Each structure stands twice: as C-alpha cells, then as structure tokens.
Amino acid sequence: MNLAPDGVTAPKTDTKNRVSDPLIINNSSFQDWQSDRNIILDVYSASMQRTIPMHVMLPADADVASPVLYLLNGAGGGEDAANWSARTDIQSFLKDENVYVVTPLEGMFSYYTDWQQPVEELHGYNKWTTFFTEELPSIMNQVFDTNGKNGISGLSMSGSSVLSLAEWADDNGSEANGGTPGGNLYSAVGGYSGCAATSTFPGQQYVEVVTGIRGGIDVEDMWGPKGGPDWVANDAAVNAEKLKGIDYVYVATGSGLPGPHDTLANPELEGNQFALANQVVVGGVLEAAVNMCTHDLANRTNAMGMTNITYNFKPAGTHSWGYWQDDLHDSWPGMAAALQVPPRN
C-alpha cells in the first residue's frame, strides 16, 4: 500500500537507529515532544485523498515487536493545543512501555467517522472509519515491527468514536491488519467521557453541540438527515453486541459534580477562576449528559450478558483533562494485558 501521494512505499523503519525514508517520516513539525522517541508519520489515505500526519511515540525497546495503541484526541482532533501530548503525562507514563502510541493530528469535529459529503473546513473528504479499519493498520505493520495486537482509545468526541470504530472493525481482523482473520481488529478499547448513542434525540443533540455549534458544520453532511440509517449504523449503543469479540473494553464517565481536579490547585487552570468556573459549569453539564449516555450503554450491554466491558462511573468529575489522564492510567493495566505488551529487556 502506498504511504505517500507519489506512490513511494517506504522500507521497514529502523526504529532502533531512527533511520527512515524522509518522504514518510518528518521529525521536525510537532513541537510538543518530550522525548526523542516521537516522530511524525505522514500517511497517505486513498479514501481521503490526502496525507494525514500521525504522531507516533515509539516503544521503549526498538528490538521488541510491540502492539499499537491508537490514541485519539477530542473535538480539536489534535489540530489545537488540546491534545494528549500537551495536556497529560502520557510521555512519562508510557516511557517504559513497549507500545506504539499513534495519534492523528487531524480530525477536528469529525467524530472520526465516514462522512457522506466532503467539507472544505474539515480538509475535504473525511473517511476515518475506512482509514482506521482498512488503511492505517496494515501501514503500521509495514513500517514498524508490531506484534499483531491493536488497541484504540479516545476522549469526549472520540470517546464515542472509538466504540463505533471497534464495532465497524468487528470482522476486520486479518493478517495484513495484524488481527485474527475474521475477528475484531482491536483487542482493547478505551472510551473516556464519550456518548455512545447517536441516533437518539439526546445523542443527536450531543453531536450537534460538538460538530454543529462548536465546529459550525452541518451535521447532516456527516451522516445525512437526522434519524437516517447512517445515524443508526454509527450508534455504538445500538450496535453494542459487536463489542463482544474484544478482550477488554473500558468505559468511564464522571457524574458532572465537581471533583478533585475542579479546584484552583489543578495546575491546568493556572489559578484562573474564570477557567475553573467554565470547567465546573460547562464541563459539569457535558459530563452529566455523557453519564446518562453511558448508563444507557451499560444497561444494554449488561442485559446482553457482556462481561468484557469494565464501567467506571465516578461519583464526581467534569468534562476535563485531569479525569481523562486518570482514565488512561486506570485503563492501562487491562489494555496492556489485552495487547500483550512485552516486558522491557
């Protein structure tokens, strides 16, 4: 598969010596790095007809075949300052782990889904479901030394997306993609503060807030008229049965009430009382809505007897980064086990 618009296919990347094809790897354009184990992988997507920059944190040991964790940003899609590298301790937290952490630096307001219509404000064509389930995994296996295990996690907007992406990938396992042929592409999934439902009225309103109001984009360009078949097809609660084939699924939400990260002692707030008020009020309302969505998902999966999903309903917590860092920490042991993360030599 081509990795660049001109059709050049890169050789296997030498992650030990950090030698790579300059057409594919760009080591200079992402400024939030905290270690030399970070690169930008420029991947050409045939479905989106453009190159997508991917931030890749390399494993601790270059000589060990390691799993891939696709870690998605929220509504900003990594195109703003609200991203995993800048807002959490992911670099230090995973510094000793043998895992490729791959984060797209595009996808703002996209819900990381396949859109019906191209939108100029969102870079044109958006075919993220196709990209994540059909294009990107085989490229990762071609460029890096992977062990055939894939995980995916996301927060807020992408906390919804990762559940739906996993459902679309329920039979996308193949040798090329690194999964079990005919099985789910992903062995582990983490959804933090996402609303699984999209076809219900509350679910549609949540999408409208994220993509319509914040993004200024017509949401019907994404899945067509509200209530149409694509809204149902991408509803992670409706299609929850497809999560059964995944070894470990972690879903977390706060209650919306102020919690330990909702004080001026939180360094993220830098002592700003207005930022705190916004986090408590706006973040509280958003998280309360997510909490309702997540309870609906839990009721559905529990009724189906699904035991592979761990729900973490926290008694407090708003829609903010401190809690998403906690979720990453809390979910990692289960995800690492499902991904068969190898020990460091």
C-alpha positions as CSV (number, residue, x, y, z in Angstrom):
1,M,0.0,0.0,0.0
2,N,1.2,3.5,-0.8
3,L,2.4,5.6,2.1
4,A,2.9,8.8,0.2
5,P,0.9,10.6,-2.6
6,D,3.6,9.9,-5.2
7,G,3.2,6.2,-4.6
8,V,6.5,5.6,-2.9
9,T,6.4,2.7,-0.5
10,A,8.8,3.0,2.4
11,P,11.0,0.3,3.7
12,K,10.7,-1.0,7.2
13,T,11.6,1.8,9.6
14,D,14.7,1.2,11.6
15,T,13.3,2.4,15.0
16,K,16.5,1.4,16.8
17,N,18.7,3.9,14.9
18,R,15.8,6.2,13.9
19,V,16.6,5.9,10.2
20,S,13.6,6.2,7.9
21,D,12.5,7.3,4.4
22,P,12.4,11.1,4.5
23,L,9.2,11.1,2.4
24,I,7.4,9.3,5.2
25,I,8.9,10.4,8.4
26,N,9.1,14.0,9.4
27,N,11.0,14.7,12.6
28,S,10.6,18.5,12.8
29,S,7.0,19.6,12.7
30,F,5.5,18.7,16.1
31,Q,6.6,20.8,18.9
32,D,5.0,19.2,22.0
33,W,7.5,16.3,22.1
34,Q,9.1,15.4,25.5
35,S,11.4,12.7,24.3
36,D,13.4,11.7,21.2
37,R,11.1,8.7,20.8
38,N,8.5,10.8,19.0
39,I,8.2,11.0,15.2
40,I,5.6,12.2,12.7
41,L,4.5,9.5,10.3
42,D,2.9,11.1,7.2
43,V,0.4,8.5,5.9
44,Y,-1.4,8.9,2.6
45,S,-5.1,7.9,2.8
46,A,-6.6,6.9,-0.6
47,S,-10.1,7.3,0.8
48,M,-9.5,10.9,2.0
49,Q,-7.2,11.7,-0.9
50,R,-4.6,13.4,1.2
51,T,-1.7,12.8,3.6
52,I,-2.6,12.5,7.3
53,P,0.1,13.4,9.9
54,M,0.3,10.9,12.7
55,H,2.2,11.5,15.9
56,V,3.9,8.2,16.9
57,M,5.5,7.6,20.2
58,L,7.9,4.7,19.7
59,P,8.3,1.7,22.1
60,A,10.9,1.7,24.9
61,D,12.8,-1.1,23.2
62,A,13.3,-0.8,19.5
63,D,14.2,-4.5,19.1
64,V,10.9,-5.8,20.5
65,A,7.8,-6.4,18.4
66,S,5.2,-4.3,20.1
67,P,1.4,-3.6,19.9
68,V,-0.2,-0.5,18.5
69,L,-2.4,1.8,20.6
70,Y,-4.4,4.3,18.5
71,L,-5.0,7.2,20.9
72,L,-7.5,9.8,19.5
73,N,-7.9,13.4,20.6
74,G,-11.2,15.1,21.3
75,A,-13.1,17.7,19.3
76,G,-10.0,19.5,18.3
77,G,-8.6,16.5,16.6
78,G,-5.0,17.3,17.6
79,E,-5.2,20.5,15.4
80,D,-5.2,22.7,18.5
81,A,-3.4,22.8,21.9
82,A,-5.9,20.4,23.5
83,N,-4.1,17.1,22.8
84,W,-2.8,14.1,24.7
85,S,0.8,15.1,24.5
86,A,0.3,18.7,25.7
87,R,-2.3,18.1,28.3
88,T,-1.4,14.9,30.0
89,D,1.6,13.0,31.3
90,I,1.4,10.3,28.6
91,Q,5.1,10.7,27.7
92,S,6.3,9.9,31.2
93,F,3.5,7.5,31.9
94,L,4.3,5.2,29.0
95,K,8.0,5.9,28.7
96,D,9.0,2.4,29.9
97,E,6.3,0.6,27.9
98,N,6.8,-1.4,24.7
99,V,3.9,0.0,22.7
100,Y,3.5,2.2,19.6
101,V,1.2,5.1,20.5
102,V,-0.3,6.6,17.3
103,T,-2.4,9.8,17.3
104,P,-3.7,11.5,14.2
105,L,-3.1,15.3,14.1
106,E,-6.3,15.8,12.1
107,G,-10.0,15.1,12.6
108,M,-11.4,18.2,14.2
109,F,-15.1,17.9,14.8
110,S,-15.2,14.8,12.5
111,Y,-16.3,12.2,15.0
112,Y,-13.6,10.1,13.2
113,T,-16.3,8.6,11.0
114,D,-17.0,8.3,7.3
115,W,-18.8,11.4,6.1
116,Q,-21.3,11.4,3.3
117,Q,-20.2,14.8,2.0
118,P,-16.7,16.5,1.7
119,V,-16.4,19.6,3.8
120,E,-13.8,22.2,2.9
121,E,-13.4,23.4,6.6
122,L,-12.5,19.8,7.6
123,H,-9.9,19.3,4.9
124,G,-12.3,17.9,2.3
125,Y,-13.1,14.2,2.4
126,N,-13.4,12.6,5.8
127,K,-13.4,8.8,5.7
128,W,-11.9,8.0,9.1
129,T,-13.7,4.7,9.6
130,T,-12.2,3.4,6.4
131,F,-8.8,4.9,7.4
132,F,-8.6,3.3,10.8
133,T,-10.1,-0.1,10.0
134,E,-8.8,-0.7,6.4
135,E,-5.9,1.6,5.6
136,L,-3.8,2.5,8.6
137,P,-3.3,-0.8,10.4
138,S,-1.6,-2.6,7.5
139,I,0.6,0.5,7.0
140,M,1.7,0.4,10.7
141,N,2.6,-3.3,10.3
142,Q,4.5,-2.5,7.1
143,V,6.5,0.4,8.6
144,F,7.1,-0.9,12.2
145,D,7.9,-4.1,14.0
146,T,4.4,-4.8,15.5
147,N,3.1,-7.9,17.4
148,G,-0.3,-8.0,15.7
149,K,-2.2,-6.6,18.6
150,N,-4.2,-3.3,18.2
151,G,-6.0,-1.1,20.7
152,I,-7.9,2.2,20.4
153,S,-8.8,4.8,23.0
154,G,-10.3,8.3,22.9
155,L,-11.9,11.0,25.0
156,S,-15.0,13.2,24.7
157,M,-15.9,13.2,20.9
158,S,-13.5,10.4,20.2
159,G,-14.7,8.6,23.3
160,S,-17.8,8.0,21.3
161,S,-15.9,7.3,18.1
162,V,-13.6,4.5,19.4
163,L,-16.6,2.4,20.4
164,S,-18.2,2.8,17.0
165,L,-14.9,2.2,15.2
166,A,-14.4,-1.0,17.2
167,E,-17.9,-2.1,16.1
168,W,-17.1,-1.4,12.4
169,A,-14.0,-3.5,12.9
170,D,-15.8,-6.5,14.4
171,D,-14.8,-8.6,11.4
172,N,-11.9,-6.6,10.1
173,G,-9.2,-8.8,11.6
174,S,-6.7,-10.0,9.0
175,E,-3.1,-10.9,8.8
176,A,-2.5,-7.6,6.9
177,N,-4.2,-5.6,9.7
178,G,-2.4,-7.5,12.4
179,G,-5.5,-9.1,13.8
180,T,-7.1,-12.6,13.9
181,P,-8.6,-13.3,10.4
182,G,-12.4,-12.8,10.8
183,G,-12.1,-11.4,14.3
184,N,-12.1,-7.9,15.7
185,L,-9.2,-5.7,14.6
186,Y,-8.9,-4.4,18.2
187,S,-8.1,-6.4,21.3
188,A,-8.6,-3.4,23.6
189,V,-10.8,-0.3,23.6
190,G,-11.0,2.7,26.0
191,G,-13.8,5.2,25.8
192,Y,-13.4,8.2,28.2
193,S,-16.4,10.6,28.6
194,G,-18.0,9.8,25.3
195,C,-21.7,9.5,24.5
196,A,-22.2,6.1,22.8
197,A,-25.7,6.9,21.4
198,T,-26.0,9.0,18.3
199,S,-29.5,8.0,16.9
200,T,-31.5,9.0,20.0
201,F,-32.6,12.6,20.5
202,P,-30.1,13.3,23.3
203,G,-27.4,11.6,21.2
204,Q,-28.2,13.8,18.2
205,Q,-28.1,16.9,20.4
206,Y,-24.7,16.0,21.7
207,V,-23.4,15.6,18.1
208,E,-25.0,18.9,17.3
209,V,-23.2,20.6,20.1
210,V,-19.8,19.3,19.2
211,T,-19.9,19.4,15.4
212,G,-22.7,21.8,14.6
213,I,-22.4,24.5,17.3
214,R,-18.7,24.3,18.2
215,G,-17.5,23.3,14.7
216,G,-20.0,25.4,12.7
217,I,-20.5,22.4,10.4
218,D,-23.8,21.0,9.1
219,V,-24.1,17.6,10.9
220,E,-26.1,16.2,8.0
221,D,-23.0,16.4,5.9
222,M,-21.7,13.7,8.2
223,W,-24.5,11.1,8.4
224,G,-27.3,12.6,6.3
225,P,-30.7,13.6,7.8
226,K,-31.1,13.0,11.5
227,G,-32.7,9.7,12.2
228,G,-31.4,8.3,8.9
229,P,-29.7,4.9,8.5
230,D,-26.1,6.2,9.0
231,W,-27.0,7.7,12.4
232,V,-28.2,4.3,13.5
233,A,-25.3,2.5,11.9
234,N,-22.8,4.6,13.8
235,D,-24.7,4.4,17.1
236,A,-22.4,2.5,19.4
237,A,-25.2,1.7,21.9
238,V,-27.5,0.2,19.2
239,N,-24.6,-1.9,17.8
240,A,-23.1,-2.8,21.2
241,E,-23.3,-6.5,20.5
242,K,-20.4,-6.1,18.1
243,L,-18.2,-5.3,21.1
244,K,-18.4,-8.9,22.3
245,G,-15.3,-10.1,20.4
246,I,-13.0,-7.6,22.1
247,D,-10.9,-8.9,25.0
248,Y,-11.0,-5.7,27.1
249,V,-13.3,-2.7,26.9
250,Y,-13.1,0.2,29.4
251,V,-15.7,2.9,29.5
252,A,-15.6,5.8,32.0
253,T,-17.5,8.9,33.0
254,G,-17.8,11.3,35.8
255,S,-21.1,12.4,37.3
256,G,-20.7,16.1,36.4
257,L,-20.3,17.2,40.0
258,P,-17.1,19.0,41.0
259,G,-14.3,16.6,41.8
260,P,-10.6,16.6,42.8
261,H,-9.5,18.2,39.5
262,D,-12.1,21.0,39.8
263,T,-10.2,23.3,42.1
264,L,-7.6,26.1,41.7
265,A,-5.0,23.6,42.9
266,N,-5.3,22.0,39.4
267,P,-2.1,23.2,37.5
268,E,-4.1,23.0,34.3
269,L,-6.1,26.0,35.4
270,E,-3.1,28.2,36.3
271,G,-5.1,29.8,39.1
272,N,-7.7,31.2,36.7
273,Q,-11.0,31.5,38.4
274,F,-12.9,32.0,35.2
275,A,-11.4,28.8,33.7
276,L,-12.4,27.0,36.8
277,A,-15.9,28.3,36.6
278,N,-16.2,27.3,33.0
279,Q,-14.8,23.8,33.8
280,V,-17.3,23.3,36.7
281,V,-20.4,24.7,34.9
282,V,-19.9,23.8,31.2
283,G,-17.8,20.8,31.9
284,G,-20.3,19.6,34.6
285,V,-23.2,19.8,32.2
286,L,-21.4,18.0,29.4
287,E,-20.2,15.2,31.7
288,A,-23.7,14.8,33.3
289,A,-25.1,14.2,29.7
290,V,-22.3,11.8,29.0
291,N,-23.0,10.0,32.3
292,M,-26.6,9.4,31.2
293,C,-25.5,8.1,27.8
294,T,-23.0,5.7,29.5
295,H,-25.6,4.3,31.8
296,D,-27.8,3.6,28.8
297,L,-24.9,1.7,27.2
298,A,-24.2,-0.2,30.4
299,N,-27.9,-1.2,30.8
300,R,-27.9,-2.5,27.2
301,T,-24.6,-4.5,27.5
302,N,-25.4,-5.9,30.9
303,A,-28.8,-7.1,29.6
304,M,-26.8,-9.0,26.9
305,G,-24.6,-10.6,29.5
306,M,-21.4,-8.9,28.2
307,T,-18.7,-9.3,30.7
308,N,-15.7,-8.0,28.7
309,I,-16.7,-4.3,29.5
310,T,-15.4,-2.5,32.6
311,Y,-17.5,0.5,33.5
312,N,-16.1,3.2,35.8
313,F,-18.9,5.5,37.0
314,K,-17.1,8.0,39.1
315,P,-19.1,9.8,41.8
316,A,-17.6,13.2,40.7
317,G,-15.8,14.7,37.8
318,T,-16.3,17.2,35.0
319,H,-15.5,17.0,31.3
320,S,-11.9,17.9,31.6
321,W,-8.3,16.6,31.0
322,G,-7.4,15.7,34.6
323,Y,-10.0,13.0,34.6
324,W,-9.0,11.7,31.2
325,Q,-5.5,11.3,32.3
326,D,-6.8,9.3,35.3
327,D,-8.8,7.2,32.8
328,L,-5.7,6.5,30.8
329,H,-3.9,5.4,33.9
330,D,-6.8,3.3,35.2
331,S,-7.5,1.5,32.0
332,W,-3.9,0.9,31.0
333,P,-3.3,-2.4,33.1
334,G,-6.3,-4.1,31.4
335,M,-5.4,-2.7,28.0
336,A,-1.7,-3.7,28.3
337,A,-2.8,-7.2,29.2
338,A,-5.1,-7.5,26.2
339,L,-2.5,-6.0,23.9
340,Q,0.2,-8.4,25.2
341,V,2.6,-5.6,25.8
342,P,6.0,-7.2,26.1
343,P,8.2,-6.5,29.1
344,R,11.2,-4.3,28.6
345,N,14.5,-6.1,28.1
